[in-house]
Amino acid sequence: MVREAMSSARCAWWYPLGILDAVITRSDPSGDVTHDTPVILVHGFGHNRSGWTVAQHHLREAGFTSIHTMNYDPFRHDIPALAEQLATRVKLIKMITGAERVHLVGHSLGGVLIRWYVQVLGGGQHVDTAITVASPHEGTRVAYGAVGPTAAQLRPGSPVMRRLARPAASEAKQVRWIGFYSNLDLLIRPARSAKISHPDLRATNILAKDHGHMSAMVSPVVARSIVHQLEASEGKPGTADLLPLIEPAAAAVSGSVSADVDVPHVVAVGH
């Protein structure tokens, strides 16, 4: 709980820095295909692009050359409309960078927008890897305490959740999905909702052990694992496909790292 409180305070401190949307720019490619695919970071409910400060740092440190964010307002627009905004962002970034595909990373509601974009709007043809962090893929009971159309769509059994549970198109099946979930996330209830369990989606679920809803987004270890997953999807030598990166120091803090079930694949990331 202390970790979550500190992470929430950090996000509140950063928030003013991300109020304005970022300008899309084209960076010079490095020539390394494992790091030149654009990465688009999609924040969660009530936040803005500043929440990705830690992830952006680790992506740049790893050599990724094309990192982008987007801001949106869930109080003015519902999930289908916000997913249309994401579709427009992807199209614009592809046009500016000349990339054939992009990687998408979403926290909380951002992950649901990615699901809608890929499964309903046909975005699978534009996406290589989709990563969600603490996203309510089956809804969350916490949404019953919130008002507005977007909150209602995040409730278990809502029309949006039922639509996402329907069979996926062939393009969505080609996307590589990674779902980070936590055993201590108080905002995603039931906790299993943060796992991607759709039978048509090629998904790996990773336990961000002992992290809360906000601390999972700003965790350096989760950020390094996101980097590792993206590098693995691009075939970088030395990366193990569908496994998280656990550095020795992190493993020493968290203890053991274990695999659970096979389908969908679940692994664990410690502190």
ZADO-1210 file (C-alpha; in nm, 4 decimals, padded with zeros to 6 digits):
<atoms>
<atom x="00.0000" y="00.0000" z="00.0000" code="MET" pos="1"/>
<atom x="00.2897" y="00.2365" z="00.0678" code="VAL" pos="2"/>
<atom x="00.4268" y="00.1689" z="-00.2807" code="ARG" pos="3"/>
<atom x="00.0876" y="00.2462" z="-00.4347" code="GLU" pos="4"/>
<atom x="00.0476" y="00.5683" z="-00.2364" code="ALA" pos="5"/>
<atom x="00.3940" y="00.6870" z="-00.3401" code="MET" pos="6"/>
<atom x="00.3273" y="00.5962" z="-00.7041" code="SER" pos="7"/>
<atom x="-00.0044" y="00.7830" z="-00.7018" code="SER" pos="8"/>
<atom x="00.1657" y="01.0895" z="-00.5517" code="ALA" pos="9"/>
<atom x="00.4347" y="01.0727" z="-00.8199" code="ARG" pos="10"/>
<atom x="00.1732" y="01.0541" z="-01.0952" code="CYS" pos="11"/>
<atom x="-00.0101" y="01.3525" z="-00.9456" code="ALA" pos="12"/>
<atom x="00.3178" y="01.5469" z="-00.9413" code="TRP" pos="13"/>
<atom x="00.3852" y="01.4638" z="-01.3066" code="TRP" pos="14"/>
<atom x="00.0272" y="01.5277" z="-01.4231" code="TYR" pos="15"/>
<atom x="00.0672" y="01.8988" z="-01.5134" code="PRO" pos="16"/>
<atom x="00.3572" y="01.8077" z="-01.7412" code="LEU" pos="17"/>
<atom x="00.1289" y="01.6014" z="-01.9640" code="GLY" pos="18"/>
<atom x="-00.1810" y="01.8186" z="-01.9924" code="ILE" pos="19"/>
<atom x="-00.0974" y="01.9269" z="-02.3457" code="LEU" pos="20"/>
<atom x="-00.0828" y="01.6570" z="-02.6111" code="ASP" pos="21"/>
<atom x="00.2593" y="01.5778" z="-02.7532" code="ALA" pos="22"/>
<atom x="00.3543" y="01.6796" z="-03.1046" code="VAL" pos="23"/>
<atom x="00.4118" y="01.3832" z="-03.3342" code="ILE" pos="24"/>
<atom x="00.7621" y="01.3926" z="-03.4730" code="THR" pos="25"/>
<atom x="00.9612" y="01.1671" z="-03.6993" code="ARG" pos="26"/>
<atom x="01.2902" y="01.0475" z="-03.5546" code="SER" pos="27"/>
<atom x="01.5753" y="00.9267" z="-03.7676" code="ASP" pos="28"/>
<atom x="01.5659" y="00.5451" z="-03.7756" code="PRO" pos="29"/>
<atom x="01.8634" y="00.3690" z="-03.6250" code="SER" pos="30"/>
<atom x="01.8641" y="00.0976" z="-03.8891" code="GLY" pos="31"/>
<atom x="01.8011" y="-00.1596" z="-03.6158" code="ASP" pos="32"/>
<atom x="01.4625" y="-00.3112" z="-03.6971" code="VAL" pos="33"/>
<atom x="01.4219" y="-00.4296" z="-03.3379" code="THR" pos="34"/>
<atom x="01.3978" y="-00.0690" z="-03.2164" code="HIS" pos="35"/>
<atom x="01.2553" y="00.1356" z="-03.5046" code="ASP" pos="36"/>
<atom x="00.8913" y="00.0212" z="-03.4933" code="THR" pos="37"/>
<atom x="00.6806" y="00.3049" z="-03.3452" code="PRO" pos="38"/>
<atom x="00.5584" y="00.2499" z="-02.9891" code="VAL" pos="39"/>
<atom x="00.2348" y="00.4269" z="-02.8897" code="ILE" pos="40"/>
<atom x="00.1604" y="00.4612" z="-02.5165" code="LEU" pos="41"/>
<atom x="-00.2065" y="00.4993" z="-02.4157" code="VAL" pos="42"/>
<atom x="-00.2818" y="00.6218" z="-02.0623" code="HIS" pos="43"/>
<atom x="-00.5707" y="00.5193" z="-01.8391" code="GLY" pos="44"/>
<atom x="-00.8916" y="00.6717" z="-01.7022" code="PHE" pos="45"/>
<atom x="-00.8477" y="01.0249" z="-01.5683" code="GLY" pos="46"/>
<atom x="-00.4757" y="01.0414" z="-01.6390" code="HIS" pos="47"/>
<atom x="-00.2656" y="01.1815" z="-01.9229" code="ASN" pos="48"/>
<atom x="00.0539" y="01.0999" z="-02.1121" code="ARG" pos="49"/>
<atom x="00.2753" y="01.1993" z="-01.8155" code="SER" pos="50"/>
<atom x="00.2039" y="00.8618" z="-01.6560" code="GLY" pos="51"/>
<atom x="00.4426" y="00.7011" z="-01.9058" code="TRP" pos="52"/>
<atom x="00.7514" y="00.8913" z="-01.7864" code="THR" pos="53"/>
<atom x="00.9257" y="00.5786" z="-01.6542" code="VAL" pos="54"/>
<atom x="00.8351" y="00.3605" z="-01.9524" code="ALA" pos="55"/>
<atom x="00.9490" y="00.6260" z="-02.1995" code="GLN" pos="56"/>
<atom x="01.2840" y="00.6518" z="-02.0224" code="HIS" pos="57"/>
<atom x="01.3447" y="00.2776" z="-02.0429" code="HIS" pos="58"/>
<atom x="01.2328" y="00.2575" z="-02.4056" code="LEU" pos="59"/>
<atom x="01.4757" y="00.5347" z="-02.5007" code="ARG" pos="60"/>
<atom x="01.7554" y="00.3773" z="-02.2982" code="GLU" pos="61"/>
<atom x="01.7005" y="00.0508" z="-02.4862" code="ALA" pos="62"/>
<atom x="01.7331" y="00.2306" z="-02.8189" code="GLY" pos="63"/>
<atom x="01.3724" y="00.2680" z="-02.9353" code="PHE" pos="64"/>
<atom x="01.3670" y="00.5607" z="-03.1763" code="THR" pos="65"/>
<atom x="00.9934" y="00.6259" z="-03.2285" code="SER" pos="66"/>
<atom x="00.7990" y="00.6649" z="-02.9018" code="ILE" pos="67"/>
<atom x="00.4604" y="00.8378" z="-02.9022" code="HIS" pos="68"/>
<atom x="00.1748" y="00.9161" z="-02.6637" code="THR" pos="69"/>
<atom x="-00.1828" y="01.0374" z="-02.6921" code="MET" pos="70"/>
<atom x="-00.4171" y="01.2223" z="-02.4568" code="ASN" pos="71"/>
<atom x="-00.7926" y="01.1687" z="-02.4461" code="TYR" pos="72"/>
<atom x="-01.0927" y="01.2621" z="-02.2306" code="ASP" pos="73"/>
<atom x="-01.3035" y="00.9683" z="-02.1041" code="PRO" pos="74"/>
<atom x="-01.5531" y="01.2106" z="-01.9477" code="PHE" pos="75"/>
<atom x="-01.6497" y="01.3532" z="-02.2872" code="ARG" pos="76"/>
<atom x="-01.6255" y="01.0436" z="-02.5065" code="HIS" pos="77"/>
<atom x="-01.7084" y="00.6758" z="-02.4589" code="ASP" pos="78"/>
<atom x="-01.4894" y="00.3751" z="-02.5380" code="ILE" pos="79"/>
<atom x="-01.5838" y="00.3332" z="-02.9087" code="PRO" pos="80"/>
<atom x="-01.5248" y="00.7048" z="-02.9716" code="ALA" pos="81"/>
<atom x="-01.1927" y="00.7001" z="-02.7851" code="LEU" pos="82"/>
<atom x="-01.0842" y="00.3944" z="-02.9823" code="ALA" pos="83"/>
<atom x="-01.1594" y="00.5908" z="-03.3001" code="GLU" pos="84"/>
<atom x="-00.9205" y="00.8587" z="-03.1711" code="GLN" pos="85"/>
<atom x="-00.6581" y="00.5898" z="-03.1224" code="LEU" pos="86"/>
<atom x="-00.7184" y="00.4684" z="-03.4775" code="ALA" pos="87"/>
<atom x="-00.6618" y="00.8199" z="-03.6065" code="THR" pos="88"/>
<atom x="-00.3421" y="00.8467" z="-03.4011" code="ARG" pos="89"/>
<atom x="-00.2079" y="00.5191" z="-03.5374" code="VAL" pos="90"/>
<atom x="-00.2869" y="00.6223" z="-03.8947" code="LYS" pos="91"/>
<atom x="-00.1139" y="00.9573" z="-03.8486" code="LEU" pos="92"/>
<atom x="00.1963" y="00.8069" z="-03.6874" code="ILE" pos="93"/>
<atom x="00.2239" y="00.5456" z="-03.9616" code="LYS" pos="94"/>
<atom x="00.1964" y="00.8167" z="-04.2243" code="MET" pos="95"/>
<atom x="00.4594" y="01.0394" z="-04.0606" code="ILE" pos="96"/>
<atom x="00.7070" y="00.7607" z="-03.9835" code="THR" pos="97"/>
<atom x="00.6450" y="00.5396" z="-04.2856" code="GLY" pos="98"/>
<atom x="00.6130" y="00.2356" z="-04.0576" code="ALA" pos="99"/>
<atom x="00.4072" y="-00.0644" z="-04.1656" code="GLU" pos="100"/>
<atom x="00.3029" y="-00.1572" z="-03.8114" code="ARG" pos="101"/>
<atom x="00.3139" y="-00.0161" z="-03.4595" code="VAL" pos="102"/>
<atom x="00.3389" y="-00.1487" z="-03.1053" code="HIS" pos="103"/>
<atom x="00.0660" y="-00.0398" z="-02.8606" code="LEU" pos="104"/>
<atom x="00.0989" y="-00.0209" z="-02.4814" code="VAL" pos="105"/>
<atom x="-00.2027" y="00.0727" z="-02.2684" code="GLY" pos="106"/>
<atom x="-00.2587" y="00.1208" z="-01.8958" code="HIS" pos="107"/>
<atom x="-00.6008" y="00.0494" z="-01.7436" code="SER" pos="108"/>
<atom x="-00.8689" y="00.1940" z="-01.9754" code="LEU" pos="109"/>
<atom x="-00.5970" y="00.2409" z="-02.2378" code="GLY" pos="110"/>
<atom x="-00.5726" y="-00.1348" z="-02.2737" code="GLY" pos="111"/>
<atom x="-00.9477" y="-00.1621" z="-02.3321" code="VAL" pos="112"/>
<atom x="-00.9229" y="00.1045" z="-02.6036" code="LEU" pos="113"/>
<atom x="-00.6509" y="-00.1023" z="-02.7680" code="ILE" pos="114"/>
<atom x="-00.8733" y="-00.4114" z="-02.7543" code="ARG" pos="115"/>
<atom x="-01.1629" y="-00.2223" z="-02.9172" code="TRP" pos="116"/>
<atom x="-00.9365" y="-00.0735" z="-03.1823" code="TYR" pos="117"/>
<atom x="-00.7913" y="-00.4117" z="-03.2741" code="VAL" pos="118"/>
<atom x="-01.1018" y="-00.6293" z="-03.2429" code="GLN" pos="119"/>
<atom x="-01.3806" y="-00.3973" z="-03.3556" code="VAL" pos="120"/>
<atom x="-01.2157" y="-00.1321" z="-03.5744" code="LEU" pos="121"/>
<atom x="-00.9896" y="-00.3697" z="-03.7653" code="GLY" pos="122"/>
<atom x="-00.6694" y="-00.2357" z="-03.6125" code="GLY" pos="123"/>
<atom x="-00.5047" y="-00.5767" z="-03.6068" code="GLY" pos="124"/>
<atom x="-00.3631" y="-00.5195" z="-03.9534" code="GLN" pos="125"/>
<atom x="-00.1651" y="-00.2222" z="-03.8186" code="HIS" pos="126"/>
<atom x="-00.0444" y="-00.3671" z="-03.4870" code="VAL" pos="127"/>
<atom x="00.2456" y="-00.6011" z="-03.4174" code="ASP" pos="128"/>
<atom x="00.2389" y="-00.6281" z="-03.0370" code="THR" pos="129"/>
<atom x="-00.0263" y="-00.5006" z="-02.7946" code="ALA" pos="130"/>
<atom x="00.0640" y="-00.4742" z="-02.4251" code="ILE" pos="131"/>
<atom x="-00.1865" y="-00.3934" z="-02.1523" code="THR" pos="132"/>
<atom x="-00.1016" y="-00.3004" z="-01.7928" code="VAL" pos="133"/>
<atom x="-00.3700" y="-00.3374" z="-01.5234" code="ALA" pos="134"/>
<atom x="-00.6527" y="-00.3231" z="-01.7795" code="SER" pos="135"/>
<atom x="-01.0054" y="-00.4500" z="-01.6930" code="PRO" pos="136"/>
<atom x="-01.0507" y="-00.6867" z="-01.9857" code="HIS" pos="137"/>
<atom x="-01.3669" y="-00.8315" z="-01.8320" code="GLU" pos="138"/>
<atom x="-01.4726" y="-00.5099" z="-01.6619" code="GLY" pos="139"/>
<atom x="-01.4293" y="-00.4060" z="-01.3011" code="THR" pos="140"/>
<atom x="-01.6842" y="-00.3872" z="-01.0204" code="ARG" pos="141"/>
<atom x="-01.5231" y="-00.0614" z="-00.9073" code="VAL" pos="142"/>
<atom x="-01.6874" y="00.1030" z="-01.2111" code="ALA" pos="143"/>
<atom x="-02.0264" y="00.0699" z="-01.0415" code="TYR" pos="144"/>
<atom x="-01.9172" y="00.3528" z="-00.8130" code="GLY" pos="145"/>
<atom x="-01.8416" y="00.5920" z="-01.1014" code="ALA" pos="146"/>
<atom x="-02.0688" y="00.7900" z="-01.3304" code="VAL" pos="147"/>
<atom x="-02.0640" y="00.8556" z="-01.7027" code="GLY" pos="148"/>
<atom x="-02.0920" y="00.6400" z="-02.0154" code="PRO" pos="149"/>
<atom x="-01.7277" y="00.5288" z="-02.0118" code="THR" pos="150"/>
<atom x="-01.7502" y="00.4113" z="-01.6509" code="ALA" pos="151"/>
<atom x="-02.0697" y="00.2217" z="-01.7309" code="ALA" pos="152"/>
<atom x="-01.8933" y="00.0495" z="-02.0215" code="GLN" pos="153"/>
<atom x="-01.6200" y="-00.0704" z="-01.7837" code="LEU" pos="154"/>
<atom x="-01.8670" y="-00.2628" z="-01.5689" code="ARG" pos="155"/>
<atom x="-01.8669" y="-00.6438" z="-01.5973" code="PRO" pos="156"/>
<atom x="-02.1234" y="-00.7619" z="-01.8504" code="GLY" pos="157"/>
<atom x="-02.1629" y="-00.4234" z="-02.0194" code="SER" pos="158"/>
<atom x="-02.2321" y="-00.4161" z="-02.3963" code="PRO" pos="159"/>
<atom x="-01.8680" y="-00.3174" z="-02.4541" code="VAL" pos="160"/>
<atom x="-01.7385" y="-00.6095" z="-02.2493" code="MET" pos="161"/>
<atom x="-01.9769" y="-00.8489" z="-02.4243" code="ARG" pos="162"/>
<atom x="-01.8607" y="-00.7208" z="-02.7632" code="ARG" pos="163"/>
<atom x="-01.4945" y="-00.7746" z="-02.6728" code="LEU" pos="164"/>
<atom x="-01.5742" y="-01.1308" z="-02.5650" code="ALA" pos="165"/>
<atom x="-01.7113" y="-01.2199" z="-02.9082" code="ARG" pos="166"/>
<atom x="-01.4963" y="-01.4161" z="-03.1581" code="PRO" pos="167"/>
<atom x="-01.2116" y="-01.2070" z="-03.2943" code="ALA" pos="168"/>
<atom x="-01.1386" y="-01.1384" z="-03.6600" code="ALA" pos="169"/>
<atom x="-00.8376" y="-01.2986" z="-03.8256" code="SER" pos="170"/>
<atom x="-00.6359" y="-00.9732" z="-03.8080" code="GLU" pos="171"/>
<atom x="-00.6739" y="-00.9593" z="-03.4286" code="ALA" pos="172"/>
<atom x="-00.5507" y="-01.3172" z="-03.4008" code="LYS" pos="173"/>
<atom x="-00.2190" y="-01.2172" z="-03.5600" code="GLN" pos="174"/>
<atom x="-00.1419" y="-00.9573" z="-03.2928" code="VAL" pos="175"/>
<atom x="00.0871" y="-01.0655" z="-03.0088" code="ARG" pos="176"/>
<atom x="-00.0818" y="-00.9783" z="-02.6788" code="TRP" pos="177"/>
<atom x="00.0826" y="-00.9269" z="-02.3386" code="ILE" pos="178"/>
<atom x="-00.1243" y="-00.8604" z="-02.0256" code="GLY" pos="179"/>
<atom x="00.0332" y="-00.7374" z="-01.7018" code="PHE" pos="180"/>
<atom x="-00.1862" y="-00.7985" z="-01.3987" code="TYR" pos="181"/>
<atom x="-00.1337" y="-00.7644" z="-01.0238" code="SER" pos="182"/>
<atom x="-00.2317" y="-00.9521" z="-00.7118" code="ASN" pos="183"/>
<atom x="-00.2716" y="-00.6212" z="-00.5215" code="LEU" pos="184"/>
<atom x="-00.4647" y="-00.4096" z="-00.7719" code="ASP" pos="185"/>
<atom x="-00.7596" y="-00.2677" z="-00.5766" code="LEU" pos="186"/>
<atom x="-00.9183" y="-00.1024" z="-00.8808" code="LEU" pos="187"/>
<atom x="-00.9492" y="-00.4115" z="-01.1003" code="ILE" pos="188"/>
<atom x="-01.2021" y="-00.6443" z="-00.9448" code="ARG" pos="189"/>
<atom x="-01.2086" y="-00.9337" z="-00.9919" code="PRO" pos="190"/>
<atom x="-00.8287" y="-00.9457" z="-01.0302" code="ALA" pos="191"/>
<atom x="-00.8490" y="-01.2035" z="-01.3105" code="ARG" pos="192"/>
<atom x="-01.0077" y="-00.9340" z="-01.5251" code="SER" pos="193"/>
<atom x="-00.6631" y="-00.7860" z="-01.5907" code="ALA" pos="194"/>
<atom x="-00.5601" y="-01.1078" z="-01.7655" code="LYS" pos="195"/>
<atom x="-00.6216" y="-01.1451" z="-02.1372" code="ILE" pos="196"/>
<atom x="-00.8170" y="-01.4682" z="-02.1556" code="SER" pos="197"/>
<atom x="-00.9943" y="-01.4359" z="-02.4916" code="HIS" pos="198"/>
<atom x="-00.9586" y="-01.7742" z="-02.6666" code="PRO" pos="199"/>
<atom x="-00.8833" y="-01.6140" z="-03.0055" code="ASP" pos="200"/>
<atom x="-00.6044" y="-01.3855" z="-02.8853" code="LEU" pos="201"/>
<atom x="-00.2414" y="-01.5010" z="-02.8725" code="ARG" pos="202"/>
<atom x="-00.1774" y="-01.3790" z="-02.5198" code="ALA" pos="203"/>
<atom x="00.0819" y="-01.4044" z="-02.2452" code="THR" pos="204"/>
<atom x="-00.0165" y="-01.2834" z="-01.8975" code="ASN" pos="205"/>
<atom x="00.2531" y="-01.1536" z="-01.6634" code="ILE" pos="206"/>
<atom x="00.2078" y="-01.1098" z="-01.2889" code="LEU" pos="207"/>
<atom x="00.3415" y="-00.7743" z="-01.1674" code="ALA" pos="208"/>
<atom x="00.3815" y="-00.9131" z="-00.8189" code="LYS" pos="209"/>
<atom x="00.2757" y="-00.6940" z="-00.5244" code="ASP" pos="210"/>
<atom x="00.2101" y="-00.3859" z="-00.7382" code="HIS" pos="211"/>
<atom x="-00.1006" y="-00.1721" z="-00.7209" code="GLY" pos="212"/>
<atom x="-00.2921" y="-00.0135" z="-01.0064" code="HIS" pos="213"/>
<atom x="-00.0680" y="00.2912" z="-01.0418" code="MET" pos="214"/>
<atom x="00.2606" y="00.1430" z="-00.9236" code="SER" pos="215"/>
<atom x="00.2463" y="-00.1171" z="-01.2008" code="ALA" pos="216"/>
<atom x="00.2556" y="00.1631" z="-01.4579" code="MET" pos="217"/>
<atom x="00.5536" y="00.3448" z="-01.3027" code="VAL" pos="218"/>
<atom x="00.7500" y="00.0350" z="-01.1999" code="SER" pos="219"/>
<atom x="01.1015" y="00.0207" z="-01.3519" code="PRO" pos="220"/>
<atom x="01.0856" y="-00.3595" z="-01.3556" code="VAL" pos="221"/>
<atom x="00.7549" y="-00.3594" z="-01.5438" code="VAL" pos="222"/>
<atom x="00.9003" y="-00.1001" z="-01.7812" code="ALA" pos="223"/>
<atom x="01.2042" y="-00.3208" z="-01.8452" code="ARG" pos="224"/>
<atom x="00.9760" y="-00.6166" z="-01.9064" code="SER" pos="225"/>
<atom x="00.7749" y="-00.4133" z="-02.1577" code="ILE" pos="226"/>
<atom x="01.1010" y="-00.3297" z="-02.3361" code="VAL" pos="227"/>
<atom x="01.1987" y="-00.6964" z="-02.3329" code="HIS" pos="228"/>
<atom x="00.8639" y="-00.8064" z="-02.4750" code="GLN" pos="229"/>
<atom x="00.8858" y="-00.5577" z="-02.7601" code="LEU" pos="230"/>
<atom x="01.2430" y="-00.6590" z="-02.8399" code="GLU" pos="231"/>
<atom x="01.1434" y="-01.0252" z="-02.8339" code="ALA" pos="232"/>
<atom x="00.8553" y="-00.9604" z="-03.0731" code="SER" pos="233"/>
<atom x="01.1041" y="-00.8053" z="-03.3152" code="GLU" pos="234"/>
<atom x="01.3326" y="-01.1074" z="-03.2869" code="GLY" pos="235"/>
<atom x="01.6209" y="-00.9416" z="-03.1057" code="LYS" pos="236"/>
<atom x="01.8948" y="-01.2007" z="-03.0449" code="PRO" pos="237"/>
<atom x="01.9219" y="-01.3045" z="-02.6828" code="GLY" pos="238"/>
<atom x="01.5601" y="-01.2367" z="-02.5909" code="THR" pos="239"/>
<atom x="01.3398" y="-01.5266" z="-02.4921" code="ALA" pos="240"/>
<atom x="01.0062" y="-01.5103" z="-02.6701" code="ASP" pos="241"/>
<atom x="00.7036" y="-01.4713" z="-02.4417" code="LEU" pos="242"/>
<atom x="00.9093" y="-01.4345" z="-02.1222" code="LEU" pos="243"/>
<atom x="00.9615" y="-01.1265" z="-01.9039" code="PRO" pos="244"/>
<atom x="01.2980" y="-00.9739" z="-01.8303" code="LEU" pos="245"/>
<atom x="01.4013" y="-01.0267" z="-01.4695" code="ILE" pos="246"/>
<atom x="01.7335" y="-00.8702" z="-01.3879" code="GLU" pos="247"/>
<atom x="01.9417" y="-01.0327" z="-01.1114" code="PRO" pos="248"/>
<atom x="01.8952" y="-00.7381" z="-00.8746" code="ALA" pos="249"/>
<atom x="01.5200" y="-00.7424" z="-00.9198" code="ALA" pos="250"/>
<atom x="01.5029" y="-01.1183" z="-00.8757" code="ALA" pos="251"/>
<atom x="01.7001" y="-01.0913" z="-00.5540" code="ALA" pos="252"/>
<atom x="01.4432" y="-00.8497" z="-00.4158" code="VAL" pos="253"/>
<atom x="01.1360" y="-01.0368" z="-00.5272" code="SER" pos="254"/>
<atom x="01.2467" y="-01.3921" z="-00.4644" code="GLY" pos="255"/>
<atom x="01.1478" y="-01.6616" z="-00.7090" code="SER" pos="256"/>
<atom x="00.9993" y="-01.6141" z="-01.0528" code="VAL" pos="257"/>
<atom x="00.7599" y="-01.8866" z="-01.1553" code="SER" pos="258"/>
<atom x="00.5405" y="-01.9909" z="-01.4437" code="ALA" pos="259"/>
<atom x="00.1829" y="-02.0880" z="-01.3691" code="ASP" pos="260"/>
<atom x="-00.0562" y="-02.2149" z="-01.6361" code="VAL" pos="261"/>
<atom x="00.0083" y="-02.2811" z="-02.0009" code="ASP" pos="262"/>
<atom x="-00.2960" y="-02.1295" z="-02.1757" code="VAL" pos="263"/>
<atom x="-00.3050" y="-01.8403" z="-02.1592" code="PRO" pos="264"/>
<atom x="00.0645" y="-01.8312" z="-02.0698" code="HIS" pos="265"/>
<atom x="00.1215" y="-01.6692" z="-01.7295" code="VAL" pos="266"/>
<atom x="00.4572" y="-01.5694" z="-01.5829" code="VAL" pos="267"/>
<atom x="00.5581" y="-01.3470" z="-01.2945" code="ALA" pos="268"/>
<atom x="00.7523" y="-01.0256" z="-01.2568" code="VAL" pos="269"/>
<atom x="00.8655" y="-00.9291" z="-00.9090" code="GLY" pos="270"/>
<atom x="00.9453" y="-00.5920" z="-00.7636" code="HIS" pos="271"/>
</atoms>
